[in-house]
């Protein structure tokens, strides 16, 4: 049976035996290691007064033991002593304050045996260290103050530090891995780019050297290939015009030798080239044998 069930059962027993309303009583249950459990009953108002009085003196008792429960439990008969200046009696199943007529009624006329001082002192020490019945339970239980476990705090701090270090180490390893991977990719790109350089050329800066070679291959400006393709595309749009010569200069300009069937066609070609984005400089065209011949120099504007 759980403690709440025991308290409920004890309150029922007390309610049947007490004339005082149950709501005004504080019922506590003890344990002496036997099948029978001691039950303590005290007015709730008295408990409050005692605790307030003790608190006023700066005392917060860890336990409150009824005076009769400080005596040992006899196998038979009754024991009597004065642990706090007032006589109390304890028998196998009862413990109460000693009052002449009341004691005779409870004991059935059996006289209690008075305990000597040594036996009482031993009983006080034993019951104070391990009380069979403590009134500080239920609504009057002592509130425990949780002390800060500094050892646990230090362990948690060390654990948090270790987790932080491990996390940092993981990030460092990941960054290093990415860095090594990037270096490997750059090295591979440089190796592939070096294959586009002339054989035997010393590699210092692959990007710059490839740009220089590309510029030298295609020529300055837009380059020979692009310029020539654009010029031929424009010439095909002007019927009656032919190119009889073409010279690509180191400065990126291209000199065209143009032959046309009519006087107006060189002018039409010049306008078409300018419309295509070229800057055009034309020489004087001469007529000979029914054809007009002259030169034009084009550059990308």
C-alpha positions, 0 to 999 in steps of 0.5 A: 500500500502506498503512503497516500493510501495509508494516510487515507486509511489512518484518517478514517480510523481517527475520524471514527475515534475522535470527536474533533472534526477531521479537518482540524487534525493532523494525522501522521503515520510512522514505521517501526519495521513491523506490521503495525504502524504507529499513528500520531494525531495532533491538532493542526493549529497546534502544529502551526503554532509550534512551527511558528514559535520555533521559526521565531527562534531561528529553528527549522526542525528536521523532525518532530517526535511525539514525547511518548514515541521516544520511549522503547516499545515494550513487548508487554506491559507499559513503560513510563518516563519523563523525557521532557519533564512530563510523564509519558507512557508507552505500551505495545499498541499505545503511547500517551501522556500520563494522567492518573485516571486516564492511565488506569483506564487505558492500562486496565489497572496495570501499573507502568514500569518506570524507566531508569535514567540510563535506559531512557538516555539510550532510548532517546538517542536511538529514537532521535536518530531514527524516529518511529513517528515523525509529525513533519509530514504531509502539509507540515513536511519540511521543505528541502533546500536543494544545494547547488552541486558544484561538482556536478556543475564542474562536470557539466562545464567540462562536458560542455567544453569537450563538446565545444572542442569536438564541434570546433575540431569537426569544423576545422577538419571540414574546412581543411578538407575543403581547402585541400580539395580546392587546392587539388582542383586548382592544381588539376586545372593548372595541369590541364591548362598547361597542355594548351601552352607551347611545348617546353614553355615554363609555366608561371601563371597558366591563366595569363599565359593562355590568354597571351597565347589566345591573343597571339593566335586570334590576333589583336582586336576582335581577332582575324577569324571573327573580323573576317567572318563578319566582313564576308557576311556583310559583303554577301549582302551587297550583290555586285561586290567582291573582295580581291584582297584582304590583309590583317594588320598587327593593330587589329584592323583589316584592309580590304581590296574591293571590286564592284560592278557599279560606282554606287556599290562601294558606298553601299558596302561601306554603309553596310559595314558601318551598320555591322559595327565597323569603323570604315576608312575608304580610299579613292575608288577608280574605274577600269575595264568596266569595274570599280576598284579601291581599298577599305580599312575596317576596325571594330568600333 
